[in-house]
Amino acid sequence: MTLSVMADVAREKGIDLLTVSDFTQPLWFKEIQTLLEEAGEGVYQLKSEIRNSKSLPAGRQGEANPKIQNSNDQNQPKFILSTEISCIYSQGGKLRRIHNLIFAPNIETVEKINAEMKKHGYNLHSDGRPIIGLPSRDLFEMILTIDERCMLIPCHVWTPHFGLYGSASGFDSIEEAFGDLSDKIYGIETGLSSDPEMNWQIPELENRSILSFSDAHSPAKMGREATVFDLEKVSYDTIRQAIMAPMLRNQSKGTNKSKATRENKSSSSSDSFGSFVPRILYTVEFYPEEGKYHYSGHRNCKVVRTPEEIREEGIACSVCGKRLTEGVFIRLQHLSGKETLDSPLKKENEEGLVWFVDPKKNQPPYVKLVPLLEIVAESLGSTVQSQKSKNLYSLLLKTFGTEFDVLLKTPVDTIATTLNDKVAQGIAKVRSGNIVIHPGFDGEYGVVKIWGEGKDASGTDESSQLSLGL
């Protein structure tokens, strides 16, 4: 996960925009300053001398897509500046452990943030995600004081131990966590164990952006979730504007219209971007059942329970008697007050891809996918580590473009006749949601079976499927 490897893999997968991550770590920040150059306002790319001289990292030769290996082309992945910070503190008589993403508009602001954190005695050398004893609200106030264009996005918000809404150490609302700064929390990040549909159930998220990021700790995991922006130009401010848009739109409808206009005048679409309004177009999602905390359970005791089983049998483990780690799904039901979630509209396009659409039209649509290498591996009856799986994966990219091109756009008939019928079948099943997942729990990922017995993962009502031209 060096910057050059991240850029190579992003081009394979079809990712245009990455975050540098971990800008608070001093050695990594030096890497950022050494390897990146400005490519627009608040966005960066690998320096030209690095793009023109570097080869693929050892161990990746033959894996990348030759179509996208010309380092001189104009489609270089861009980076914006971000870091993740772990806030551990006491509030309301309870220990809180919250992970927050911080986004900064430029290198100079990052330098000021890092200097301020060192001034407070926080150990930035120990980890890429530093642990600080500052409440989330106070952390946000500190970075806003440095630069009001900074953003704070609570990440993987439903994770039991480190999410804003987490059952073990989180809060019941954004208001409880951020108080007077709540109206500046413009969005949340879903995490792997929830999807937008689940987050649509929470009233305070109705007019906030629902963002999805890959939370990748290795190159192969990049792009497993993604947010797709519709931007006239790529800059920090246009990205910020797209994230802010739902809340600004809501403010403009209410009694605070004049105040919202005054406070956000510098970033309003009419003032800064003419008639074009940056927006989130859609998100790409992990199947939430595949996430590590979807259901409740104890992995060491091999006990897993659905929300219905929790209501019938209780939250105590039947093996050790201790409280189970409460999963995302039942926590969501508690906070939403709904045992049955409102269903989205499901619309299928001509490539057999099911889009999930907010019936209230407050939020953009989304799709649910399985990483291409996992589809390839199961199609071959092999593993994602095997060379034959990697070879076929590379051939798919060489033939059809990026991973997102293959998963979202390439006709399955073309894949079947050109390369491999079984892979084409697998992609078709993933696009339609006709797969089986044994949900994850208590830190263990769910198990995906594209060819398996049991109820499929889509819950698709054929009568509700319509054509969606995306």
N, C-alpha and C positions, 0 to 999 in steps of 0.2 A: 504493500500500500504506500509506495512512494509516489510523488506527484507525476513522474514520467510514466510509471506503470498504470496509474489511475487514468491518465490521458489516453494511453493505448487501448485499455480495456473499454473506456467510455466510447471510443470510436467503433470498436467491435460491436458494442451493444446498441449504439444509436443514441447515446446520451450526449447532449450538447452542453449541459451546465452541471458543474460539480461544486461542492464546497471544499475548501482546503482542509477543514476540520482542525481542531486542536491548536488554534493560534496562540493560546496561552502558554504552551510548552516552549521554553526558550530555544532549545535546539531545533525544534520543528519550525518555529517562527523564522529562524535564520535560513532554513531550507526554502521557505516561502519567499523570503526576500531575495535569495540567491537565484532561484530557478524561474521565478515568474516575472512577467512584465505586464504593464497596463495594456488592456485590449479594449478600453472603453471606460466610461465613468463607473468606477467601483467594481469592475470586472477585470480578470487577469487571465493570461495564458502562458504556457511554457515559452521561455525566451527563444528567439529565432535561432540562435547558435546551437541551442540544445535540440530543438526540433530537427535541425538540418544535419546534426552529427550523430545523434543517438541511434542505436539499433534496439531491437526488442530485447527485453531482459532475458537473462539466462533461464532456460527452462520453458520459455514461451515461443521459441522459434517454431514456425509451422502452424501455430495455433491461431494467429491473427488473420484477418481478412485482407488479402492482397489489394482488394479494391480500395481500401481506405488507409493504406500505409504510406502514401506520398506525404511526407512531412511538410511539403510546401503548399499543400492545398489550403483552401480558405475555411475549411470546416473543423478547425481546431477546437477542442472542448474548452470552454471558458470556466473559470473558477471565481466564486465569490468567497468572502472571508467569514468564517464561522468558527465557533468552538462550542463544546458541550461542557457544562459546569454542574457538578453535583452539590446541591445545597442541603446540608444536614443540620437541623436546628430544632428547637422546641417552640411550639406555638399552640396556644389553646390547651395546654396541659398534655400535649401529645408530641412524640418524636416525629418530625417530618423529614422525609428524604425525597427530594425532588430533583429530577434532571431537567435542565433548561438549555435550550440552544440560544446562543447569542450571535446575531449577525451585525457586522460592522461595515460602514460604507467605504472605508479606505484604510491603507496601511497606517497612516498617521493616527487614526482613531484607535486602531489596534494597539499601537505603541502606548497610547495614553491609558487604555484599559489595563494593559499588562503592568504598567508603572503603578497605577492606582492599586491594583491587587497586591503587588509586591509591598507597597507602602503599608497595607493592612496586615502584612505578615503571612499571606497565603503561600503555601508551598507549590509553586508552579512547575518545579522540576520533577516531581514525583510521578506524575501521570499525565497523559494527554487530556484526561478529563479530571481537572483538579477538584478536590473536595474542600469546600469552604463552609464556615459556620454562619454564613449570612443568610437571613431569610430571603426567599425568592423575590419578594416585593422590594426589599432593600437593595438586592443585587441589581434589579431593574432600574431603580432610582439612580444608582451609581452610574450605570452606563448611559442613561438618558442625560444625566448632568454633563457627561463628557461629550456626547453628541446625540441630539434628539432624534436623529435619523436611525439610530440603532434599533434593532428589533429583538424582542425576546419571544421565543416560541416554546412553550412547554412541550417536551417530546415524549414519545411512547406513553401517552397520558394515562393509559389504563393499566400499565404494568404494576402488579401489586406492591412491590417494594420501592419503586423509584418513579412512579407516575403521579402526575397532578391529581388524578382521580383514584389512585391506587388504594386498594382495600386495606393494606397494611400500614401505610404511612403517608397517605395522601389527604386531599381535602374533598369536600362535597361540592365545591364550586370554585370558579375562577375568582369570584368576589371574595370568598373566604381567604384565598391564597394571596391575592394581590391588592385587595382593598381599594384605595383611591386611584390606583394605576390600572384597574381592571379594564377601563375603556381603551387602554393602549395595548392590550393583548389582542392582536388582530387575527390570530389563528392558533390552532393546535396541530400537533402531529399525531397521527392515529396509532402508530406502532404496528407491529406485525400481527398482533392478536385481535385487532379490531379493524373494521373497514368503515367507509363513510356512512353507509346505511345505519350502522350501529350508532355512530356519533350524531346522526340526524335526529335521534330520539331525545337529545338533551336540549332543552329550550335555549339555554344561554349560548349554544353553539350554532343556533339557527342563522345568525347573521355574522358569523366568524368563518374564516377560511378553514377548510378541513384539508390539511396537507399530508402528503405521504412521501417519506424518504426511505432509502434502502437500509440505513443504519448498518452499513457494510463494514466488516472487520477483515475482509479478504476480497481480492479482486472479483472472484467468482460471484460474490453476493451483491455486487453493484447492480443497480437497476431492478432489483427484485420488487421494489416499490418506487414510484416516481410521480412527480407532479409536472404536468405539461402546461406551459404558459403560452398565451397568445400575446406576443410583444411586437411592437413596431420596430423597436431597437432593443438590444440587450444591454441593460445597465442596472446598477444597484437600485436606482430610484424607480425604474419601470417594474422591476420585480417586487419591490416594496409596495408600489402602487397597486399591483395585481393582488397582493396579499391583503392589503387594506380595503380593497374595493367593497366587499360585502358589508363591512361595518360602516363605511362612509355612506354607502347607499341607504342603509337603515337610518343613520343619523339625519340624512337629508330629508327623510320622510317625517321625522318627529319634530318636537318642539325645540330641539337643540340644533336646528338646521343652521342658523346664523353662526352659532358658536363653532360647530363642526367645520363650517366653511372657513371661518377666520383662523382656526387652529391648524387646519390642514391645507391652507391656501398654497403653500409652497409646493405641495405634492398633488394638488388636484389635477384631474385629467384635463380640464378645460384650460388651466393656466399653463401646465407644463407640457402637455402632450397633444394639444389641439383637440380635434374631435375624436381621435382614437383613444379608447380606454383600455389599458392593459388589463388582462383577466386571466384567471385559471381556466383552461379549456377542459381538461379532464385529469383524472389520476389513474395510475396503474397500481393495482393492489395484489398483494399476497392473498391467497385464501386465508381468512382469519383463523379458521380451524387449524391451519398449519402452524400458527404461532405457538410460542412456548407456554402461554398462560391463558389459553382460551377457556378451558374448563377448570373446575376446582379439583384438587387432589393432593396426594402425597406420592412422589415418584419412588422414594425408597420403600414405601409400603405397597407400591403398585396398585394404589386406590385412585380411581378417577370417577367423578360424578358430574352429571349434567345439572343445570339449575332445577329441573323438575325433581331429580333425585335428592338434591339438597333440601328442597322443601318437604319431601316425604321422610327423609332419613336423618336430616340434620347435617351440621357442618363438622361434626367430630369424626375422626378417622376410625374406621371399623377395626383396624389392626393395632395401632398404637394408642388410640384414644385421644390424641392431640387434635387441635383445630387444623383442618385442612387449609392449604393455601388457596384462598378464595380466587376464583378465576375471573377473567375479564367479563365474560358473558353475564354471570349472575350479578356482578358489581354494577354493570350497566343497567340491568333490570331494577336494581335497588334505587339508583339515582334517577332513573327515568320514571319510576313508578309504574312500569309496564312489564307484565309477565309475557305478553305477546307483542313483539315489535311491529311497528308499522312497516309494511312492505313497500319496496320501491317498484316502479314500473320497470319491466324488462323488455328491451327492444333489440331485435337481432338484425344485423346488417347483412349485406349480400355475401360477405365472407364467413357467415355463420358465427360472428362474434357478438356475444350478448353484452349489451350496455345496460347499466343500472342507472335509473333516472329518478331524481328527486321529484315526487308528485307535487310538492309545493313550489317547485321551480326556484328555490332559494340557492341551491348548490349545484355545481357542475356534475356531469355524469362520471361514472368510473367503470373500469373493466377489471376482471380478476383473472390472473394468469399464473402459470407455473413456469419457472425458468426453463429455457430451451434445453439446456444440457440434461436436466432431469427427465424431460420428455424423451430425449434421444436415448438416454441410458435405459429407461424402462422399455422403450421400443426394441432395443437390442438384447434385452434380458441381461444387462450388464450394470456397471456402476458408473457414477460420474467421474471417478478417478481413472477408469480404464482408458487405454490409448485408443481403442476402437470407438469409444463414445466421443472422445475429444476429436478424433479424425473426422467423424461424420458431422459433428458440430461445426468444425472448421469448413468442411465442404458446403454445408448449408449456407454459411456466411459468404463464402467465396461465390456461390451461385446466385444468392438472392439478396445480399446486402447485409444489413445489421440484424442483430437478434430481434429488436423490436419490429423490423420489417417482416421477419419470418413469423413472429408470433401474432402480429396485428393485421398484416396487410396481404401477404402472399397467398394467392388462392391455393387451397389444399390440393385441388386436382393437379395444379402445376407441380407442387412438391411431390405428389405421388408419381406422376409420369416422368418427372425429371430425375428424381433421386431415390426416394424410399417411401413405399406405400404405408408401412407401419408407422413411420414418423408422422406422415400426413394424417393418418387416423388419430394419432395421439394429439396433434395440434387441434384437430377438429373437436375432439372430446373436451380439451381444455377450454377452447373458445366458447363452447356451449354450456360448460359446467357439468358435463356428464362424467364426473370422476368421483372417487370415493376417498374420504379423508377420515382417519382416526384422529380426533382432535388432540392437540397438545395440552399439557397441564404441568404445573409446578416446575417449570424450567425445562421441560422436554418438548422438543418440536413435535408437531403432529406428523403422521405418516400419510403421504399421498400415494394413492393407487389409481393410475389412469385406467388400467384394466383390472377391475376388481368387482366383487359381488357386494350388493347392498345398495342403499339409497344414494343417488348422486348428490354432489355438493351444491348443485344450483338451486334446488327447490323450485325449478322453473315451471310456471303455469303456462302451457302452450298457448292458451287463449289470450294471454296478456302480452304476447310478443308481437311487436310491430316493427316496421322498417325504420331504421335510424341512419340517416345518411352521414356517417362520420368515418 
